[in-house]
Amino acid sequence: MAVQTMAQMTAAGNSPEILFWVGCAGSFDQRAQRITKSFAQILEKTGISFAILGAEEMCTGDPARRAGNEFLFQMMAYNNIQVLNGYGVKKIVTACPHCFNTLGNEYPALGGHYEVIHHTTLLQQLINEGKIKMKEGGSFKGKKITYHDSCYLGRINNIYEAPRAVLEALDAELVEMKRCRSNGLCCGAGGAQMFKEEEEGSTRVNWDRTNEAIATGAAIIAAACPFCNTMLTDGVKKGEKEDDVQVMDVAELIAASMQ
């Protein structure tokens, strides 16, 4: 894909409508790279002018701060803010709720003031504006889909309706888990837990959460966070349900169903 970087756009005397913040998972994790590509394809198809930072993008510092290394967080955040402000970035979209929360809620205190939107919110806007049109009788029509609320999107930022509205556009049957919305259960990766082994116990959070999703009878578990995607995929493997249940990002579902 010929996605331009901010450096390339600036050199050509242009500025994009949106900066797509790819994030660490979206850049380096093989599974999350597919989410990145799907979302970039949607942006291209809808004619939105966007760019990425490419090699100039560092981690937002979220895992460092959650793990207690405030110095490392502030160092990373300062570097990112210098780059973003240097390019005059005003609007950022990201497919990661952790990046979304950090850029939108924690960077302002350090001098980084941007309009930050999560990709599910942008997808809902594009569907409402008629810029995203679905195929007739798409591949997910009538299928049971259950949506897992990411902690950083749901409880922390109160975004519950946008992802569900996007999924409803697929003409699928949306089934809720018993614990959902503000009562949703964490996937087990938040608070930098993604990068460490959990303490000993009788079960794992992601196993319990995946079992709740499988119990709905859904063929697809929809997520809106690369960390959640990883944890739920591991849970599906543990339950030996890989032939029956898929874990997919909301953007992947839309990219596969667009005209």
N, C-alpha and C positions, 0 to 999 in steps of 0.2 A: 504494500500500500504506500502510495506517495503522500505521506502526511508531512506537512511542513513544520519545521521548528520555528520558535519565535525569532531566533537569530536569522534564519533564512527570510522570514517575512519582513522583518525590520530592515534587512539589507536591501530588499526590493522596494522599500518605502511603503509597505502595507502594514495594517494591524488587524488581527482577527477579531471577530465578534466575541469569541469565547476562547479561553485557554483550557485545554483538556489536561487536567492533572492526573497522570497515569497511576502514580503511586508505586510502592515497592513490589507489592504482589502482582499488580497489573503489568509490571515491567519484567520481573524475573521468574515468577512462578508459571510453569508451563500451562497449568489449568487456567489460571487467571489471565494469561495472555490471550486466550480465546474470548474472554469477556471483553478485554480491551479492543480486540479486532472487531467484535460484533458491534460495540458502541460506536467505534470510529466509522464503521460502514453505515450505521444509521445517520450519523452526522453528515456524512458525504451525500447520502441519498436525499436527505431533506434540504440540502443546499446551504447548510450552516457553515460559515467561515470560522475555522478553528485551527489552532496550532498547539504543539506540545513544547515543553522545554527541552526534551531529549536529555542529553548528557548533563545539562545544567540543573536538572531536577534532582534534589536530594530527598531523602526521607523527611517527612514533616517533623519527625522527632517524637511522634505519639508513643511508640513503644518505650523509648528512653524515659520519657516523663512518667508513664504508668509504672515503669519498673523502679522509679525512684532516682534516676540520674538527671536531675534538673539542669545541671551544668551542660550536659551533652544536648539536651532538648533545646536549651536557649541558644547554643552555638549553631545547631542545625537550622532552627527557626530564623535566626539572624541572617544566615547565609541565603536562605530561601527568600526572605523578605527583601534583601538587597537586590536579588535577581529580578523578582516580580516587580518591585518598584522601579527598577532600572528600565524595564520594558513598558512601564505604565499600565500594567495589567489591572483591569477593573472587574472582570467577570470570570469566574472559575467554575468549571463543572468537573466532578469526580465520581467515579463508580465505587469508591471506598468510603463507607461512613466514618471510619477513623480519620481519614484525611479531611473529609467534609467537616467533621466536628473541630478538628485542630485548626484548620485554615480559617474557618468561620467564627469560632468562639474563642480561640486562644491566641491567635496571631494579632488581633487588634491591640492587645495590651503591649505588644512589642513593636507596634508601628506598622502592622500589615492590615490594611483596611480594604477588603474586597467583597464583592457580592459572590457568595459561594453557594452553589446549588448541587444537590445530589442528582445523579443521573435519572432516578425514577421520577423526580419532580419535573425535570426537563422533558422526559418521555411523555408524561401526562399532558404537559403544555402542548407538545407537538401533535399529540393525538387530538386534543380538544380543538386545536387550530386547523385540523384537517391536513396537516403536513405529513403525518404518518397514516397511510391507508393499508388496511389488512386485506390479504388475499381472501377470496370467497372460499369457504370450506377449508380453512387453513389446517395445518397438521395437528393443531392442538384443540380443534373444535370438539366440544363435548367431553374432553378429557378432564379427569379430576386433578386439580392442582391445589396444593396447600402452600401457603406463604409463611415463611419464618421471619419474624420481626427481629432485625438486628438491634442490639441494645443501643448502639450509638446513633441509630436512625430513629428508633421508636422512643423508648423512655427518655433518652437524653435530649433529642431534638423534636419529639412529638410529631414525627412524620409517619402516619399510619395509612392515610387514605390514598396518597399518590401511587404507591406500588400496587395496591389492590385495584385501583381504577385502571391502571395499565394492564393488569392481568385480565380484568373483565372485558377489555377490548379484544381479547383473543377468542371470545365466545366459548370459553371453557367453563367448567363447573368449579367454582372456588369453594373449597371446604376448609373450615378453620380448625386448628388444633384446640384442645381444651384450654391450654394456656397460650393466649395470643394477645396482641396489642399491648397495653400497659402491664399486663400480667404475663407476658411472654417469658420463656425461659432462655437464658443465655446459651449460646452454642458451645461455650467453654474456652473461647479464644481471646476474649476481651482482657483489658488490663495487662497486656504483654504476656498473657498465658500462652499465646500462640507459639512463643519462642522458648518455652521451658517445659520440663516434664512436670506433670501435676503431682501433688503430694499423694501418698498412699491412701487408698480407700476401697470401698467395695464395688464401685462402678465409676464411670466417667460421665461428665456432664453431657458431652456430645452423643454418647450412646443413648442416654435417657431422652434427650431431645429428639434424636432421630427416630427412636421407638414411638414417640408421640406423633411424629409426622407420618410414619408408616401406618400407624393405627387408624388414620383417617381414610385409608384405602386409596390415597392419591397415587397417581402414576408419576407425578412430577412434584418435587419439592422445589419451590421457587425461593431464591435468596437474592439479596441486593447488597451483598458484602462478600469480598473474596475470602475473608477468613471464615465466615459462616459456611461458605461453599465447601471449603476444605474440610471443616469439622463434620459437616453433615454427610459429605461423600465418604469420609472414614467410617461414620456410623452405619451407613448403608452397606459398606463392605463387611463390617463386623456382623451385621444382621444377615449377611449373605442374600441380599435383596437386589443385587446389581442388575439382574435380568428384568426385574419388575418395576424398579423405582429409579428415576433419573434426578440428579440435582442440577438445576440450571439457574443461571442469573436471569433476572427480568429482561435485561438487554438482549441476551441470547434468544429468548423466546420471541421477542419482538422482531429481531433481525431475521429470524427464520420464517416469520409470518407476514412480513411486509410485502406489498406489491412491488 
